[in-house]
Amino acid sequence: MKRKFNFKKVACTFAIGFGFVTSFFAGKYIKTEYDVYNANLETVKKITDWNTNGDELVLNIGDYEFYAYKSENIYANNKGFLPFDQIVAWSEENNTLYITLSDGNVYMINK
C-alpha cells in the first residue's frame, strides 16, 4: 500500500519549525535595556579628556573629539522647569503655591 504525501502537514511542520528558529535568533540578537545601558557606560568610561569654555563642550573619546555647542535659550519664555538658583521667594495660599523668580515672574502651582 502506497502512502499518500500530506503536503499540509509538511508545510505546517516546516512553518512552525521556521518560526521557532527565527524567534530564537531574533531573541538572541535583540539588545535589552541592560545591554544598551552597559554600552553607554562603556562609552562614558572611554572619555579620556573633556574641556569647556561655557559655550562649547569638547569630549575626547578614544581617537575622536566630539563637540557640543550651547544653543539659544529656548526655555526663556516658556519654562518647563523652575531653576532653584533663581527662586527668590515663595508663598502658600490654600491649595496654591506661588513661586517668584529673580526675573520677577510669578508661577502658580495648584496642589
C-alpha positions as a LaTeX table, in Angstrom:
\begin{tabular}{lrrr}
\hline
Residue & $x$ (\AA) & $y$ (\AA) & $z$ (\AA) \\
\hline
Met1 & 0.00 & 0.00 & 0.00 \\
Lys2 & 1.39 & 3.31 & $-1.05$ \\
Arg3 & 1.38 & 6.12 & 1.49 \\
Lys4 & $-0.06$ & 9.43 & 0.46 \\
Phe5 & 2.15 & 12.52 & 0.80 \\
Asn6 & 0.36 & 15.05 & 3.02 \\
Phe7 & 1.60 & 18.46 & 1.87 \\
Lys8 & $-0.39$ & 20.39 & 4.55 \\
Lys9 & 1.28 & 18.55 & 7.45 \\
Val10 & 4.74 & 19.04 & 5.98 \\
Ala11 & 4.11 & 22.74 & 5.27 \\
Cys12 & 2.68 & 23.32 & 8.75 \\
Thr13 & 5.59 & 21.50 & 10.43 \\
Phe14 & 8.08 & 23.47 & 8.36 \\
Ala15 & 6.35 & 26.80 & 9.21 \\
Ile16 & 6.30 & 26.05 & 12.94 \\
Gly17 & 9.96 & 24.99 & 12.90 \\
Phe18 & 10.91 & 28.09 & 10.95 \\
Gly19 & 9.01 & 30.24 & 13.49 \\
Phe20 & 10.90 & 28.66 & 16.40 \\
Val21 & 14.29 & 29.12 & 14.74 \\
Thr22 & 13.67 & 32.76 & 13.77 \\
Ser23 & 12.30 & 33.54 & 17.25 \\
Phe24 & 15.41 & 32.06 & 18.83 \\
Phe25 & 17.82 & 34.10 & 16.72 \\
Ala26 & 15.74 & 37.28 & 16.99 \\
Gly27 & 15.72 & 37.00 & 20.78 \\
Lys28 & 19.40 & 36.23 & 20.86 \\
Tyr29 & 20.44 & 39.31 & 18.87 \\
Ile30 & 17.97 & 41.93 & 20.14 \\
Lys31 & 19.60 & 44.22 & 22.71 \\
Thr32 & 17.97 & 44.63 & 26.09 \\
Glu33 & 17.89 & 47.78 & 28.22 \\
Tyr34 & 20.72 & 46.33 & 30.26 \\
Asp35 & 22.88 & 45.89 & 27.13 \\
Val36 & 22.19 & 49.46 & 25.98 \\
Tyr37 & 22.97 & 50.82 & 29.47 \\
Asn38 & 26.26 & 48.91 & 29.59 \\
Ala39 & 27.21 & 50.14 & 26.09 \\
Asn40 & 26.57 & 53.74 & 27.16 \\
Leu41 & 28.51 & 53.19 & 30.36 \\
Glu42 & 31.46 & 51.83 & 28.39 \\
Thr43 & 31.37 & 54.97 & 26.20 \\
Val44 & 31.50 & 57.17 & 29.30 \\
Lys45 & 34.42 & 55.12 & 30.64 \\
Lys46 & 36.31 & 55.77 & 27.38 \\
Ile47 & 36.27 & 59.57 & 27.84 \\
Thr48 & 39.93 & 60.46 & 28.06 \\
Asp49 & 39.59 & 64.23 & 28.33 \\
Trp50 & 36.96 & 66.96 & 28.33 \\
Asn51 & 37.07 & 70.72 & 28.20 \\
Thr52 & 34.57 & 73.56 & 28.22 \\
Asn53 & 34.61 & 77.32 & 27.96 \\
Gly54 & 30.92 & 77.86 & 28.78 \\
Asp55 & 29.81 & 77.98 & 25.15 \\
Glu56 & 31.08 & 74.63 & 23.92 \\
Leu57 & 31.87 & 71.23 & 25.38 \\
Val58 & 34.62 & 69.05 & 23.93 \\
Leu59 & 34.78 & 65.33 & 24.74 \\
Asn60 & 37.74 & 63.20 & 23.72 \\
Ile61 & 36.60 & 59.60 & 23.37 \\
Gly62 & 39.36 & 57.36 & 22.13 \\
Asp63 & 40.81 & 58.91 & 18.97 \\
Tyr64 & 37.75 & 61.10 & 18.32 \\
Glu65 & 36.69 & 64.55 & 19.51 \\
Phe66 & 33.03 & 65.41 & 19.91 \\
Tyr67 & 31.82 & 69.00 & 20.15 \\
Ala68 & 28.57 & 70.25 & 21.68 \\
Tyr69 & 27.67 & 73.91 & 21.32 \\
Lys70 & 25.42 & 75.95 & 23.56 \\
Ser71 & 22.29 & 76.92 & 21.67 \\
Glu72 & 19.92 & 79.77 & 22.27 \\
Asn73 & 17.88 & 79.65 & 25.45 \\
Ile74 & 14.64 & 78.14 & 24.14 \\
Tyr75 & 13.14 & 77.99 & 27.64 \\
Ala76 & 13.35 & 81.72 & 28.37 \\
Asn77 & 9.66 & 82.46 & 27.72 \\
Asn78 & 8.07 & 79.06 & 28.25 \\
Lys79 & 9.82 & 77.32 & 31.11 \\
Gly80 & 9.15 & 73.65 & 31.63 \\
Phe81 & 11.10 & 73.86 & 34.88 \\
Leu82 & 11.90 & 76.35 & 37.60 \\
Pro83 & 15.64 & 76.69 & 38.33 \\
Phe84 & 16.29 & 76.59 & 42.08 \\
Asp85 & 19.05 & 79.17 & 41.91 \\
Gln86 & 16.59 & 81.76 & 40.51 \\
Ile87 & 13.89 & 81.37 & 43.19 \\
Val88 & 13.80 & 84.49 & 45.37 \\
Ala89 & 10.51 & 83.97 & 47.24 \\
Trp90 & 7.58 & 81.64 & 47.62 \\
Ser91 & 4.24 & 81.76 & 49.39 \\
Glu92 & 1.34 & 79.46 & 50.06 \\
Glu93 & $-2.39$ & 80.21 & 49.95 \\
Asn94 & $-5.00$ & 77.48 & 50.46 \\
Asn95 & $-4.13$ & 74.90 & 47.80 \\
Thr96 & $-1.88$ & 77.12 & 45.68 \\
Leu97 & 1.88 & 77.64 & 45.80 \\
Tyr98 & 3.29 & 80.90 & 44.37 \\
Ile99 & 6.97 & 80.93 & 43.35 \\
Thr100 & 8.74 & 84.17 & 42.43 \\
Leu101 & 11.90 & 84.05 & 40.30 \\
Ser102 & 14.68 & 86.61 & 40.12 \\
Asp103 & 13.35 & 87.91 & 36.78 \\
Gly104 & 10.11 & 88.95 & 38.55 \\
Asn105 & 7.86 & 86.27 & 37.07 \\
Val106 & 5.48 & 84.57 & 39.49 \\
Tyr107 & 4.50 & 80.97 & 38.86 \\
Met108 & 1.37 & 79.46 & 40.37 \\
Ile109 & 1.20 & 75.73 & 41.14 \\
Asn110 & $-2.02$ & 74.07 & 42.27 \\
Lys111 & $-1.50$ & 71.39 & 44.89 \\
\hline
\end{tabular}
